Amino acid sequence: MVPAVHALSLFVRWAHVAGMAAILGGALLVWWLGVRRNRANGGLVVEVAERYEWIFWAAIGLQVMTGVGNLGVFGEALPAPASGWGTKLIVKLVAVLALAVLSVPRTLAVVAMAGDKRPHPALLSAFYGGTAAIVVGIAGLAVWLAHG
Amino acid sequence: MAERAIRDRNLLVVFTLGTFHASVLIAVLVVVLYANGGLGSLLSGLSTITGLALFSALWATTVWSTNRTLRGAFTVAPWTSVPPDTLIARAAWRGGVNGIIFLACVGLIVGISAAFNGDLAFGVIGAGFLFFATVGAAVAFVIGFVVGLLFACIDLALVTATHAILDDKKSRP
């Protein structure tokens, strides 16, 4: 039988990984639809992108919430910021901040494209390719942190 | 059908900006506290459930506050015809109100958490309420006001950047 506190900790970790998977998987899907624009029409790509944006922002909120929860498990045993682990954590957090800031114009552009019915598939591909690249970098840092 | 699509797009912008504000605020606080060495002791004093409830409350009140700020402001989302200074003033005021509402949520969540742990006395509740209702509310309003002002300026810069990206795309052959 798993104690309730461990079950909650496990759930928080699962939600953190699932949120990251949703962000990365969705970005790759919209990027792929964008680069295949000869086969998928621009309107469809914008529609998928619009739905992805809801998932993306819900997942970002979840990432921050569960990320702080994961740090809370360390308590007083949290490694010092000057340590190698601490430096990686700060770099990861700054990368998450950069992802959030850079994602606002992407979402606003998708909303604008959906509003005036003028999709720009090349721009969408650039937005989502860039998002996927940043998320891969953050996921790499997360794996590196998890292994000390 | 078209009206529903417009409403959904407006809601997406509200949800995006509200989530952006709550997440960036917490991420910045975590970086600053961690770099100063105060994060471990703060987090060790909070249970996981309390921490999750506090962030959920901040997220919900911030999205609500963003919705109130942007109500009636969209022409075609994300664009607005409301002058920037009006939006900034509205966002700062709503930020202050959000600060007070979030403080009330903090009081409620921490109170419930303390009650479950069995370390809550009626005297503590009374003193806590008096503090939250007076000094705490004033401080929360000022902090919320400043944070709302800062985020309004960041949002307007990001909207301008989006305009520039889309205009550049349209002007290309």
Interface residues (C-beta under 8 A of the other chain):
Chain A: V5 L8 S9 V12 E50 E53 W54 W57 A58 I60 G61 Q63 V64 M65 T66 V68 G69 L71 G72 V73 F74 G75 E76 A77 L78 A80 P81 G86 L89 I90 L93 V94 V96 L97 A100 V101 S103 V104 P105 T107 L108 A109 V111 A112 M113 A114 G115 D116 R118 H120 L123
Chain B: A5 I6 R9 L12 V13 F15 T16 L17 T19 F20 A22 S23 V24 I26 A27 V28 V30 V31 Y34 A35 G37 L39 G40 S41 L43 S44 L46 T48 I49 G51 L52 F55 S56 W59 V76 A77 P78 W79 I154 D155 L158 V159 A161 T162 I165 L166 K169 K170
